[in-house]
Amino acid sequence: MATVDFQANEATVGIELPKAYMILFCGPAPGGGKAMAEAPTLGLDAFCQRFLVWQDGAGKTYLSFNDLTALADRQQVPTSIALRVIDYRLGSVFGKALQAE
C-alpha cells in the first residue's frame, strides 16, 4: 500500500536517523475484514499491517512488526480465529526469515 522513509523525512528538518522504513500492506484475503467486523478498533493498530525495517547504530538491520493478538488484548477485544491465523502466518513466515541469518 505505501512506504514511509523516516530517515529521508527527518533529514528535511535537520534530524539524522539511521535507515528506517515503514512498509504498510494488506492483502485481499478476508481475514482482516472478518477480524474488524468483530472488533472495528483493530483498524487503528492491526490493519493495514506495518513492518518497520530499521538499522541500529552499528548498521545491523532489523524487521519489527506487531503481534496482532497482543493488540487485541490491549484493546480488550476478542482474538478471533481470523486474527490468530493472520498473526500465526506473519510470525511463521517472517520469524523464520529473520532467524535465517
C-alpha positions in Angstrom: 0.0 0.0 0.0 2.7 2.5 1.0 6.1 3.1 2.4 7.5 5.8 4.7 11.2 6.7 4.6 11.7 8.1 8.2 15.4 8.8 7.5 14.6 11.0 4.5 11.6 12.7 6.1 13.6 13.6 9.2 16.6 14.8 7.1 14.3 17.6 5.8 14.2 19.1 9.3 17.9 18.5 10.1 17.5 15.3 12.2 19.8 12.4 11.4 18.4 9.0 11.8 19.8 5.6 10.8 17.9 4.0 7.9 14.3 3.3 8.9 11.4 2.5 6.6 7.7 1.7 7.4 6.1 -0.7 5.0 2.3 -0.7 5.0 0.4 -3.5 3.4 -2.8 -5.5 3.4 -4.0 -8.4 1.4 -7.2 -9.1 -0.4 -7.9 -12.1 1.8 -11.0 -11.7 4.1 -9.1 -12.4 7.4 -8.6 -8.7 8.3 -12.1 -7.8 7.4 -13.5 -10.7 9.5 -11.4 -9.6 12.5 -12.5 -6.0 12.1 -16.2 -7.0 11.7 -15.9 -8.4 15.2 -13.7 -5.6 16.6 -13.6 -2.4 14.4 -11.0 -0.7 16.6 -8.4 -3.2 15.3 -8.2 -0.9 12.3 -6.3 1.5 14.4 -3.3 -0.7 15.0 -3.6 -4.0 13.2 -4.9 -3.3 9.7 -3.3 -2.4 7.5 -0.3 -4.3 8.8 3.0 -2.5 9.2 6.6 -3.6 9.1 9.4 -1.4 10.4 12.7 -2.1 8.8 15.5 -0.3 10.7 19.2 -0.1 11.4 20.9 0.3 14.8 23.9 2.5 15.3 26.2 -0.3 14.2 24.4 -0.7 10.9 22.6 -4.0 11.7 19.2 -4.2 10.0 16.1 -5.4 11.9 12.4 -6.1 11.0 9.8 -5.4 13.6 6.1 -5.9 13.4 3.1 -6.1 15.7 1.8 -9.2 17.4 -1.9 -8.9 16.5 -3.2 -10.9 19.4 -1.3 -8.6 21.8 -3.0 -5.6 20.1 -6.4 -7.2 20.5 -5.6 -7.8 24.2 -4.5 -4.2 24.6 -7.8 -3.0 23.1 -9.7 -5.6 25.1 -11.4 -7.1 22.0 -11.8 -10.7 21.0 -8.9 -12.5 19.4 -10.9 -14.1 16.6 -9.8 -17.1 14.6 -9.1 -14.9 11.6 -6.9 -12.6 13.7 -5.0 -15.6 15.2 -4.5 -17.1 11.7 -3.1 -13.8 10.3 -0.8 -13.4 13.4 0.4 -17.0 13.0 1.2 -16.6 9.3 3.1 -13.3 9.9 5.2 -14.9 12.7 5.8 -18.1 10.9 6.9 -16.6 7.6 8.8 -13.5 8.8 10.0 -15.1 12.1 11.7 -17.8 10.1 13.2 -15.4 7.7 14.6 -13.3 10.5 16.2 -16.3 12.2 18.0 -17.3 8.9 20.9 -15.0 9.4 
